Amino acid sequence: MSSPHGSGLLGLGAGHAGLPSMGVMTSPAVTRRTVLAASSAVALGLATGAPSAGAETTSRPLDRLAELEAANDLTIGVWARNLRTGAELAHRADTLFPMCSVFKTLAVAAVLSGDLVSPDPRVLRRPVHIPPANMVDYSPFVEECADRGVVPTVEQLCVATLQLSDNTAANELMALTGGPASITRMARRLGDDVTRLDRWEPELNSAEPDRVTDTTSPRAIGRTFTSLLTGRGLRPRERERLTGWMLGNQTSAARLRAALPAGWTLADKTGGSGYAVNNDVGVAWAPDGTPLALSVLVRSDDPEAVRDDAVVAAAGRICVEELGPR
């Protein structure tokens, strides 16, 4: 089956190692270099005024989030933090939600950290032969590779996993690191005792109420992403590589990216499934370089409920208005 995005989805055979353009959002004030420099500053503890426990904000933004929930008959979990001031906003921050494709950031991080079944310092250049039996639903990049007779590299699978949320690519990365258990192991190494992955794509996306497998919480996954993108969760070179790839995410235009004012940029990962599950987690940077961690997870108890990206954007906008630089 050909890609729904048309021919040349990721510029195969053209450009740097056949990789796609990173699609990085830039402005005169915020460039990819500025973002990566800001990430390094946070990782080194150079950002100003970041206490170990963030000060909770006033009740008004929490009231707005509760109103957003009620108006849409959804459960909305939010954790956000200004990584310079330490100010936090938390609403159902410790409630469990289906993780869905948000796990893919951890899958790529595990590869970058060298947590491999067969250690290989040149793993990103390794070609990956994917048999037809391994193909699963929603795999636009891998499908195009198969259609064109191209054998993708691990690096290309990493980019497709993060920027397109390609499911087969994500499964192939997990095969390199030891399967779903390796995602849980990566979370634990980062100090996250909540996030867990138990199944492969696409089964992990089942989102029945009260399920505890393949879940996370807004606070847990938000802190984990913060560690990976601005902290010491990865070595500096790998952190910059991960951040650069995630700046080019193509799946969040109507979600957290829609919540950001002009001049901001975002490194994030989305996820979604039935029961109106709709997730977006990442770090956004204001034009002055202030980093804001954002974690918005949404679900319903109704199997017929429909995902609404505007709800994620609205929750993100509340966070940015409350915690962003004035």
N, C-alpha and C positions, 0 to 999 in steps of 0.2 A: 504494500500500500504506500503510495507516495505521500510526501509530507503535506499536511494541510497548509503549511506556510509557503508552499511554492518551491520552485527549483532553486538550488543554491542556498538552502536554508542557513547554513553556517559558513558559507564561502568555502566549501570543500575544494581543496586543491589550489586555493589562491590565498595570498597573504601569508602571514607568519604561521608556519607549520599547519596551514589549512584551518587555523582557528578563526572564529568570528571576530568581528569588531567588538570591543568590549562594551560599546554603547554607553560609555560613562557620561552621566549628566554633569555638565560643567557650567560655570558662570565666571565672570571676571573675578569674583571673590572666592569661589570654591572650585578648585581643580583637583584632579586625581592626586597630584603631588601634595597639595595642601591637606587633603584627607588622610593620606598615608603618613604625612608628618605629624598630624594631630593624633593619629592612632599610636604612633611611636611614643609621643609625649605622654599619653595616658598610660601606656604600658610601662614606662619608666618612672611613673609616679610624678610627672612634671606638671600635670594639670592642676590648677589651683583649687583649693578649698574642698576637696572631695573627702568627706568623712567616711568612716567605715560603715556607718549606718545612716542612710539618708533620712532627712527630716521629712515627715509626711506633710502634704499640702493641706490647705483649708478644705472644708466640706463641699464648697460650690462645685468644683469639677467632678467630685464623686456623685453629687446630686444629678449632674448632667449625664453622667454615665448610667445611673440608675434610670433616668428618664428615657435614655436611648434604648435600654433594655426593654422597658415596659412598652414603649411605642412600637417595638418590633417583635415582641414576644420571644425574645432570645436570651440566652445566658452569655454575657460578655465578660471576659477576663482581661484585665489590663495590668501591666507593670511597666512603668517608664521611669527613667532616671536621667537627670542632667549630670553628666559625668564630670563637670567642672565644679558645680556647687554641691552636689550630693542630694539635691532635692528630689523626692520621689512622689509618684502617684501610683496607688495600688487599689485595685477593685477586683475582688474575687481572685486575687493574685496567687493564691495557693490552691485553687480549685483545679481538679484534673480535667484536661481536655484531650480529645484525640489529636495526636501530633501530625499525622498525615505527612505531606512532603517536606515539612520543616526539618525533618530528620536529615535531609540530604546535605545540609551544611556540615553536620557531624560526620557523615560518610566521607565527604571530601576532606575534612580536617583530619580524619583518621589516616587517609592515604598520605596527605602532606606530612603528617607527623612520623611516618614510617612504621605505623602499626600494621604490618603486613604479615600474612601467613608465610610468605617467602620473601625475606628482606631483599630489597633491590634499590640501591641509591639512585638508579636511573629509571625508576618505575614510571615516571610521567611520559617517557618516550616509548614505553613498551606497547607494541601493537596488541590489540585484543580481538581475537577471532570470536565472533558471537554466533553460535548456531541458531537456526530458525526456532528450535524448541525453547530457546531462552527469551524470545521476544514476548513482551507483554503489552497491554493496552497503554496508550499515550506514550509513544516513543518516537517523536518526530525526527530527531537527529539520527538515531540508530536506524530507523526505517529508510531515511535518505541514504545513509551509508550502504545499506543492503541493496537498495535500488540501483546504486551507482557502482557497486562492486568495490567500495572503499573499505579498508580495514582501519577503524579508528584507533587512535592512541589513548592511553589512560588520561593524558592531559585533555584531550578533546572530550572524553567522557565526563571529566570533572566539570568542564565549562558547560556542557549540555545539561548536566545534572543540576547545576546551580541556576543557569540563565533561562533554560527552557523547561526545567523540571521533568526531564526525560526519565521515564520509569525503568526502562531496560538498562540505561546507562547507570542509574543508581544501583540496581541489583548487581551489575558487573563490578562496580566499585566495592560493594559489600562482600562480594565473593573474594576479593583480594585481601580483605581485612578480617575475615572470619565470620561473615554473616551478621544478622541482626544483633547478636550478642556483642559484637564489636562496637556497635553504636552505644549500647548501654555502658560498656566498659570505658569508652571515650568520655561519656558524660561523668562517670564516677571519677575518672582521673582529673577532671576539671572541677571537682567538688560538688557536682550536681547529683544529689541522692534521689531525685524524683524522676527525671526523664528516663524512659525505658523504651526499647524497641524489641519486639518479640517475633515479628513476621516480616516477610518480604513484600515487595510490590507485586500485585496490587492489593493483596489480602489485608495488609496493615491499615488500609483505609476504612475498614468497617468501623462504624462510629456509634454503636448502640449505647444507650444511656447506661451508666454504671460500669462500663467496661474499664478495666485498669490496664490492660495490655496496650502497648503502643501509645502511651500517653505522656503528657508533660503538664506543667503548670506555667502560667504566664511569668511568674517570678523566676522559676527554675530555668526555663529556656532563655528568658531574657538575660539573666546573669551569665549563662553559658555562652551565648552569642557575644556578650560584652567581653568575656575573657578571650574568646577567639579573635575578635576583631580589634580590640583596643588593649587587651591585657597580655598576660604571659602564658596563655593557653597554647600558643604556637611560638616557634622561633621567629625572630623578626622577618626573615626572608619569606617564610611560609605564611606568616600573618599578612604580609603585604600582598602576596599572591592571592590568598583567599579573598581579601578585601577588594582587590582589583577585579576579580571575577564577579563578586557579588554586586559591585557597583553597576555592572552591566545586566542585572536581572531584567528579564523581559515580561515577567508575569504579574507585576504589582502596580501597573499604571493606574488602575482604578481603586487600589487599596491604599497602602500607606503613602505611596508616592503622590497620590491625589490629596493627601492631607498636608503636604509640605508647601510653605510659601515659596515664591520665586527665589531662586538663588541657593536653595538648599540642595543637598545631595544625599543619597541613601544606598547603603549596602544591606540587602535583606533577602529573605527567603519566605515564600508563601506556601500554603497548603490548603487543601479543601476536600470535602467528601459529602456524603449524604448527611441528613440531620442538620442541614445548614451549616456544617463545619466550614469555617473560613478563617484562616490564620495568616498573620504576617508578622515577622519578627526581624529586627535588624538594628542598625545604628545609623542615625541621620546626623548630618553636620550642617550647622547654620553657616551663613556667609562669613562670620567671624571665626569659624573653626570650632565652635562649641559643639561637642558631641552629645547626642541625646539617644539613649537606649530606649527602644520601643518594642513592646511585646503585646500584641492584640490577638486573642484567641476567642472564637465565637462558636456556639453550638446551640442546638435545640433538642428537645425531647420528642419532637414530632418528625417521623420519618419522611413526611411529605413537605416539610419546610424547605424553602429554596434559599440558596446562598445569595447574599446581597453584599456586593463589594462596598457599596456606599456606607454600610454600617461600620465596616472596618475603617474606612476613610474618616468617618465622623468621630469614631473613638480616637483615632490617631490625631485628629485635629484638636480635640480637647487636650490631649497630652502636650502637643506642641504649643498651644496657646498658654497653657499653665506653666510649663517648664522651660520653654525656649527663652533665649536671651531677649531682653526688652530693648 
